[in-house]
Structures are given as structure tokens and as C-alpha cells.
Amino acid sequence: MTTLAVRVGKLSLANPIIAASGTFGFGEPFSDLVDLAAPGGIIGKSIGLRARAGNSPPRTAETPCGMLNAIGLEGKGLDYFLEHVVGWLSKLKTVRIVSIFGDTPEEYDALAKKLQEVAPIEVLEVNLSCPNVKQGGLEFGHDPDLVLRITADCRRAFTRPLWVKLSPNVTSLAPFLRAAAQGGADAVTIANTYVGMAIDWRRRAPVLANNTGGLSGPAIKPLALAAVHRAAGETDLPIVASGGASSPEDVLELMVAGAAAVQIGTWNFFDPRAAAIAVQEIEKLLCQEKVADISDLVRSLKRNTPLPPEPA
Ligand SMILES: Cc1cc2nc3c(=O)[nH]c(=O)nc-3n(C[C@H](O)[C@H](O)[C@H](O)COP(=O)(O)O)c2cc1C
């Protein structure tokens, strides 16, 4: 027998598989198809203070081994969530993780304060890949000072586990990992999507109305492995991997690289049973390899060479 239970800081999960934000809802669309208790946790689509239409279509494009999305954080806002979604959360028998975004640091703070009062939420994940409206649209996740401020504000407001989801579109993760730790995060999610683009050369035009979008899916798994491996060398904070996991083996690779838990995103789009399959199959793989406890894999990578220093 193999133990699949893991810990992300003080939080226990029945297994390391988590449905990623924006790719699974809170499981409602799939409740007739899959066992929603199969993943160790489910993260809902990021919610903001107010309803938001998101970007104009086309908002997605298929790419070799992946997809681009520029949804633009469409959503019905906090009031709708409190009125219509919280009841559904109470029925879920897995760890419920709510993802938030804001247009300003004050909005993150307001969301964290409100959600502290909502019982069926075990974890708050702070999505920093949102344009900072006051400062010309550069994403919060690109400024370590703002990462520190938003993390610290959310930490004060929300007393249960707080995860900070970083952007991978930076030269060095190190200052952002330090900011998350200093702000009091319990874990970091590494990472959101990578900026990419699709072009229709005949029209001389970008395929996405937003010009660029976030690349996800199998195409980014090697990037995610490198980012998680780098983060594991830079921080003692638990790491939750997000990026490219599209098979049970991918999940185990990300854990060896340093992840305590692994989110599944785009894989849900090509098979909504992805999380359940991952849980079943990793158990078989670990039994074959005689690994009694999956936690023994976390940060178990034997590097071939020492980690070279990153720019400060
Ligand atoms: C259509 C779509 C919508 C997404 N929406 C969100 C979101 O609302 N908040 C967020 O933090 N990440 C969002 N993501 C990013 C995913 O949670 C995940 O971090 C990313 O897709 C990388 O993982 P993957 O390669 O397993 O898909 C979205 C991704 C996709 C494809």
C-alpha cells in the first residue's frame, strides 16, 4: 500500500492532485461525470470584487501541445459568489480553495477580509497575474514590492492557509519568493501561464483579440519543472506546482522537482476525469516502484550540478 496523503505546510490533503483555477469551476459542470472527492483539492476560477466581462473573443487558441488563453478574468464577482456558490462549496468533500484577483491592492485586501468570514473555504490562493490598473496595467506579479504588500495584507485579513500564485514571466523568481515568504504566505504556487502569441499571417493579425495570451498544457511542462526546481532551491516555503501536468508521470516529476502538491489545469479540458485518473494511476506507479509514502518524493531530486546563483 502507498500513502498518497500530503501536507502543504500545516494543511493536509488526501492526495497531491488539485484542480487548477479557471479549468474546472468548483466541479459543478462535471458533477455527473466525475467523483469530485477524487482530487485532494479544487480551486475555483479567480473571483474579483465586481462582475467583469473579460476580453473580447477570440479568447483561446490551440497551439502544438498546448493552448493560449486570454479570458481576461471574466466572472460574476464576489456578491454572486457569496449568494450562489458558497452553498455548493459546503457540499464538496475535498479541500476548497478560493482564488482571488484585484485591480488594486485594496481590492485584494477587501476580498480577503470578506472571505475570512466564509466557513467552507480552507485555502485562499492569491492570483497576482492581474493588471495593476493604477500603474498602467503591468501585472502585480511583476513587482516584488506589490507582491509583498498584497501578501501581507491578505495574511492579516485571512487566518487560514494562504497561497500566493506567482507569474513565471519574470527574469528571476527569487525576489518574488522572498516577497511571498516575508509577507507571510504559507505556500507559493509556481506558476501561472507563460506569455505567448498566435498569429494569422494571411490577415497579418494576432489570433487572440487581446494580441497575446497565457500558454498552458503539455508545452509548458519542461518550463514548469525548471521553475519548480529553481524555486525549491530558493525557498523553504512549500511549493504547489502548476504548469503542464498532463499525465500521472508528470505529476510525480513535478513532485521530485520540489512540489508538495500539483495542480491540473489544461488536462481537465481534454479529459474532465483527469484528476481521478491521476490519483488512481500515481498509486499504481508508486506501488510498482515500492514507494510507500508519496511525500518521500517531494524535493527528492538529485541534481547533476549545484544550482547556479540567480540575479538578486
Ligand atoms: C482557460 C483558462 C483559464 C484560467 N483562469 C485562471 C484564473 O482565473 N486564475 C488563475 O489563477 N489561473 C487561471 N488559469 C491558469 C491555470 O490555473 C494554470 O495555472 C495554468 O493553466 C497552467 O497549468 P496547466 O498547464 O496545467 O494548464 C487559467 C488557465 C486556462 C487555460
The ligand as an SDF file (V2000), in Angstrom:
LIG
                    3D

 31 33  0  0  0  0  0  0  0  0999 V2000
   -8.9290   28.8360  -19.7930 C   0  0  0  0  0  0  0  0  0  0  0  0
   -8.0400   29.0860  -18.5970 C   0  0  0  0  0  0  0  0  0  0  0  0
   -8.4880   29.9340  -17.5870 C   0  0  0  0  0  0  0  0  0  0  0  0
   -7.6750   30.1830  -16.4830 C   0  0  0  0  0  0  0  0  0  0  0  0
   -8.1340   31.0090  -15.4870 N   0  0  0  0  0  0  0  0  0  0  0  0
   -7.3600   31.2240  -14.3930 C   0  0  0  0  0  0  0  0  0  0  0  0
   -7.8260   32.0270  -13.3180 C   0  0  0  0  0  0  0  0  0  0  0  0
   -8.9540   32.5200  -13.2930 O   0  0  0  0  0  0  0  0  0  0  0  0
   -6.9830   32.2290  -12.2710 N   0  0  0  0  0  0  0  0  0  0  0  0
   -5.7270   31.6810  -12.2030 C   0  0  0  0  0  0  0  0  0  0  0  0
   -5.0090   31.8710  -11.2210 O   0  0  0  0  0  0  0  0  0  0  0  0
   -5.2680   30.8880  -13.2090 N   0  0  0  0  0  0  0  0  0  0  0  0
   -6.0530   30.6520  -14.2750 C   0  0  0  0  0  0  0  0  0  0  0  0
   -5.5900   29.8400  -15.2850 N   0  0  0  0  0  0  0  0  0  0  0  0
   -4.2500   29.2430  -15.1700 C   0  0  0  0  0  0  0  0  0  0  0  0
   -4.3240   27.8000  -14.6270 C   0  0  0  0  0  0  0  0  0  0  0  0
   -4.8620   27.7770  -13.3080 O   0  0  0  0  0  0  0  0  0  0  0  0
   -2.9120   27.1640  -14.5950 C   0  0  0  0  0  0  0  0  0  0  0  0
   -2.1010   27.8870  -13.6900 O   0  0  0  0  0  0  0  0  0  0  0  0
   -2.2570   27.1760  -15.9770 C   0  0  0  0  0  0  0  0  0  0  0  0
   -3.1900   26.8170  -16.9670 O   0  0  0  0  0  0  0  0  0  0  0  0
   -1.0290   26.2620  -16.0500 C   0  0  0  0  0  0  0  0  0  0  0  0
   -1.3630   24.9280  -15.7750 O   0  0  0  0  0  0  0  0  0  0  0  0
   -1.7190   23.8210  -16.9020 P   0  0  0  0  0  0  0  0  0  0  0  0
   -0.5760   23.7980  -17.8810 O   0  0  0  0  0  0  0  0  0  0  0  0
   -1.8580   22.5570  -16.1030 O   0  0  0  0  0  0  0  0  0  0  0  0
   -2.9830   24.2500  -17.5500 O   0  0  0  0  0  0  0  0  0  0  0  0
   -6.3900   29.5700  -16.3950 C   0  0  0  0  0  0  0  0  0  0  0  0
   -5.9700   28.7100  -17.4130 C   0  0  0  0  0  0  0  0  0  0  0  0
   -6.7640   28.4520  -18.5090 C   0  0  0  0  0  0  0  0  0  0  0  0
   -6.2550   27.5120  -19.5680 C   0  0  0  0  0  0  0  0  0  0  0  0
  1  2  1  0
  2  3  1  0
  2 30  2  0
  3  4  2  0
  4  5  1  0
  4 28  1  0
  5  6  2  0
  6  7  1  0
  6 13  1  0
  7  8  2  0
  7  9  1  0
  9 10  1  0
 10 11  2  0
 10 12  1  0
 12 13  2  0
 13 14  1  0
 14 15  1  0
 14 28  1  0
 15 16  1  0
 16 17  1  0
 16 18  1  0
 18 19  1  0
 18 20  1  0
 20 21  1  0
 20 22  1  0
 22 23  1  0
 23 24  1  0
 24 25  2  0
 24 26  1  0
 24 27  1  0
 28 29  2  0
 29 30  1  0
 30 31  1  0
M  END
$$$$
